[in-house]
Amino acid sequence: MKKLFALVLSLALVVAFAVPALASGWAQLDWQIPVYKDISLTLTGLDLVQNTAAVGSLYAPLSTYYPVVKNSRVHFYAEVSLPKKSNISPAMERLLKNWNLMLDVEVSNIKLDNDFIAYKKYSDKIETMKLTIEPNGSIAYGYRTIMFDYNDIMDVPSSWGFEFWGTVKADGKDAVVNASIGFYNKFKNGVMVIDRDMDGVADFQVKAPGAESWYGNAYVVDALNSNGASQNTYVVFPVTGSGNNQKVDKSKPIMISYDGNLYAIVKSTVNTLAFMKDGKYAEGAVYNNLKAVYDKVFGFLGFDYEEANYMTNDHFEHYFGRIMADDKKITYPNGSVIVNPVDPKLPQTGDNASIIGFAMVAVALVAAAVVTFKKVRA
């Protein structure tokens, strides 16, 4: 029985090794991006031959998207509709003035032409502008940002349209266009001001390493007051490493303040959350004030201080970058016909699937052995 137990334990270890490890990182946040109903985005595929349609110059919108192969031409139109100035709320005015409205156009398996046409429509008038992509040609390789601010809002409803042409780059793939519009929190000169509730007033401020020289290489996350001003309620995250490998430095304490005085976030002797300064634990009202800052900042970040791991500018812009947005997508299906020869795929040594299969067979054999052993004993 001891030998049998050892065999079963060994097989259990084999099965464990067959399960891929999960990478740890910043917890995914359950934050639904709101869509502002008075600002809308449409994305329309257009015909390649002119006719009398009103949208996108003189090209009719596609009812279905045709299959494409390498060197196929594609043609599409993105339009942003803006309300008149009298319908803009104070919150929307602040967003337009302080954050700007951004239209992003991304393409996959498409190389866009160097020129595109912009249309400004208002009061039955249409202004047309032919624009040329900058020499670095970011849009030709799949990305373009067009910004709107409060000065683009008119006394009447208006819309901005952008007409693009492009060429499919390769066979065997769909050609995809993604367009999104929204207000975005971004780092500027090492500081990211974050509005989370779409009222045009900042709720948090994040200073990247180097922006706060008084604490060295660290992120400072400041919980702002209702007017968007600092009230010295912040958490300091020391970091180490660089690039995508930058993470919270576990050799240094994460610090917290509610009045400008820094306390280290620690665990007490009974393993509860505590705040320490000069070797003494915070108590009473001081503890309660620090705990309120802790709850606000870490509730915003989505993890506890012991779970802090990787931390970069990209993390903050990924999780907190979009204040509100609307997304559209069109897909030109792959039109290539690819015939694959019959090629039986034998399991490769070391594949997770094959390891698990062998492990399960072994477990079955052990089970049969146990039954046989019991019968012999009987």
N, C-alpha and C positions, 0 to 999 in steps of 0.2 A: 504493500500500500504506500510506503514511503517513496518507492521508485515511481509508482503511478502518479503520486502527488507532484513529484518533481517534474515529470514529463508534462502534466497538465499546466503547471506554472510556466514552463518554458514555452509552451505553445501560446499561452496568454500573452507572453512578452512578444512573440512573433507577430501576433495580431495587433498589438499596440504599436509596434514599429511600422506596421502597414498603414496606419492612419496619419495623414499629413498634419504637420504642426500648423497651428493658426498664428499668424503674426499679430502682435499687439500694437496698438496705436491709439490715436485720438478717437474717443468714442463718437459714433455717429449720433447726430442730434436730431430730434424729432421737431423740426421747425418748418412749418408750411409757409412757403413764400406767397404772400398775398398778391393778387392781381388787381391793378387799379382799373376800374371799369370805364373811366372816361378817356383813357389813353389806350388805343388798341393797335395791334399789329396784324397784318395779313401778309402771307407769303404765297405767291401764285406762280406756277409754271406757265410759260407763254409759248405760243406757236412760233415756229421758225420762219413763217411766211407772213407778210403783212396782210391785214384786212382792216375793216372799219371799227374794230372794237375800241372802246374808250380807254381801257386800262393799258398801262405800259406802252405808251406811244400808240402804234396802230397794229397791235398784235393781240389775237384772241387768247383768252386763258385756256389752258389744257383741261379737258374733262377727264382724261386718263393719261398716265405718264408712260411714254413709249420706252421700250427696251433700248439699252445703249451698249455700244462696244467702244473699243479704243478709237479716238478721234471723232466720236459723235459730238455734235454740237448741242448745247443746252442753253436755255434762255429763261430767266425768271425775274420776278418783280417783288420787292419788299416795300410795304407802305406802312407808315406810322401816322395815325390820326390823332390830332391834338384838339382839346376843347378850346372854346373862346376864353379870353382872359377873365371875363366876369364870372365864369363857372369854375375858376381855379380857387380851391380852398387855401386858407393861410398855410396849412401844412404842406400842400403841394407846391405853393410858391416858395417855401423855404427849401424844399427838396430840389426844385429846379435851380434855385440860386446857389445852393451850397454843395449839392451832390452831382448835378447834371443828369440828364436822361441819356442813356447810351443804347445805340442799336449795334448789335454784334451780328455779323454774317460769317458763318463758317461753312466750308465745303469739304467734302471727302471724295477723292478720286476725280476731282475736277480742277483744271487750271483755268482761272478766270482771265478774261481779256484785260489789257492794261487800262482801257477806258470804260467808264460807265456813265449813265445819264441820271441826273437827279431832277425831280419834278416837284415844284411847290404849288399846291392847289388851294385856292381860297376864293370865295365869292364869284364862282364861275370863271375864274382866271387861272391860267396855268403858266408858270414860269419854268423854263427849261434851262438846265446847266449841264454842260459836258465836262466831266471831271476826269482827271488822269491820276492813276495810282502812283504813289511816291516811288522813287527809284528802288527802294528796298522791296517793293512789291509784295507786302505782307498779304494783301487780299488775293493775289494771284496764287498763293500757296495755301490759302484756306482760311483767312481771317481778316476782318475789317471792323473797326469801331468808328461809329459816326455819333457825334455828341450833339445834344440839344440843350439849350438853357432857357431861362425865363424870357430872354429877348426874342426867342422863336415863337412865343405864344402871342397870337394876334387878337384883335377885337372881334373876330369872327372865327368859326371853326375852320381848321386848316388841316392839311395833310402833306407829308413829304414822302415821295416815292423814289425808289432807286432801282434802275433797270440794269441787269447784268447779263453778260454772255460768257460762255466758257466752253472748254473742250474736255471731253472725258480722257483721262490719262492712261487707263489700262483696261484690258479685257478681264472678264471673270469677276468683276466687282460691281455692286450697285454704285450709282453716283448720287450723293446725298447733299442736300442743302439744309442747314440749320440756321434759323434766325431767332434772336432773342432781344427783348427790349426791357430795360429796367433801370433802377437806381442802384448804385453799387458803393459799398464801403471799400475803400482801397487805401493802401499805405501811400502817404505823401511826405517826403523828407523824413522817413522813419516813424511817422505817426499815422495811426489809423483811427479815425473817428467813426463810431458805429451807432447808427440809428436802427433800433430793432422793431419799433412799433409804428413806423411809417408816418410819424408826425412832424418830421423835419427838425427834430431836436435830438442831439446826440445823447445816448444813454451810457456808453462806455468809451473809453479812450485807451488805445494800446500803443505803447512806445516800444519800438524794437531795440535790440542791443545797439548801443552806440548813441541812441537818442537821449539816454539818461546816463551821463558819465559818472554821476555820484554813486551808482551802485555797480559799476562795471558792466560785464557781459550778461545782460539780463533783459527780460521782458517785464514791463510794468503795466498791469491791467488796472485801470482806474474806474471805479463806479461813480459816475457823474450825478449831480443833483438834477432836479426837474427842469432847470434852466440850461442844462448842458455844460455846467461849470464844474471844475474839480473841487472836491471837498476833502481831499487828503484821505480818501478811503480807497486803498489800493492794495494789490498783492504783487510781490516781486518774485519772478521766477528766474533764478540763475540758470544759464544754459552753457553747454559745452559742445564742441564739434562744429561742423560747418555744413552748408548746403542741406541736402535732404537728410543727412545724418545728425543734424543738430537736435539735441534733446536736453531736457531738464537735468541739471547737474546734481546728482544724488549726493555728492560729497558736501554740498552746501545746503543750509536750510532755506525753505521757502518762507519769505517774510511777509508780514501783513501789518497794515496801519489803518487806524480810523481817525487819527488826529495828527499825523505826521511822525509819530513815534513808532518805530519798527519793533515788532515782536516776531520771534521765530514760531512757526507752526510745528508743534510736536505732539507726541503722545504722552500722557501723564503716566505715573507709576501704576495706575490701574487700567492702562490702555484706552483711555478716553481722549478725545480731542482737547488740546490745551495750547496756550499761547505763553511763550516765555521771553522775559527780558531781564538781563543781568542776573540770570540764575534763579529768578523767581517767577512763579506762575501768575498770570493775570486772574483776578477774582472779581466778583461782584459786578458792578456796572461796567467796568473796563472789559471784563470777559464778555458780557452781553453785547457790548458795542462791537468788539472784534468778531464775535460769532455772527452778528448781523452782516458785517462786511464779508466774512467768509461765505455765508450762505448766498449772498447776492452775486459775488464774483464767481464762485465755483458752480453755482446753479446756472449762471450764464455760460460758463465754459463747458459744462456737461460732464464733469468728472470730479472726484475728490482729490485732495492734494497728494495722497499716496499713489494715485493712478496717473499722475502727470508723467508723460513720457516724451515723445517727440514734440517739438514746438518750433515752428518756422513761420515766416510771413505767409507762406502758401497755405498753411493750416488755417490761419485766421481768415484769409480771404476766401478759402474754400467753404468754411462753415458759417462765416458771418458776412460774406461779401455782398450778397444780394438783399437789398431792402424789399424790393418787389419786382416782379418780372412777368413777362409773358413770352412763351416759346412757340415757335412754329417749325414744321419740318416737312420737306417734300423729298421723295425718293424716286429716282429713275432706275427701274430694275435692270439687273444684269441681263444682257441679251446674248451672251456667248453660249454656245453649245459645246460642252466639254465631255468627251467620252473617255472614261477612265478604264484601263485594262484591268481584268480580274487579277487581283493581287491579294491573296489571303494573308491577313496580318496575324502572324504568330505572336503570342505573348513574349515580350522581351524580358530577359532576366533583370530583376530589380523593379519591374513595374509594380505599382501599388495593387493594381487589379490582380496580377498573377500571384503576388505575395499573399493577398487576402484569400485567393482561391486555394492555394496550397495549404494555407493555415486552416481553412474550413474543412478541407479534406482530412487533414491531420486530426482535427477535433473530432470528426466523424469516426475515424479509426479508433481513437481513444475511447469514445463512447461504446463502440462495438466491443472493444477489449474489456471494458468494465462489465458489460453484460455477460460476456463469456466467462470472465473471472468469477462472477457471482454464481453462474450456473455450475462451474466446476466445484466451487466451494459447497454448493448445495448437494 
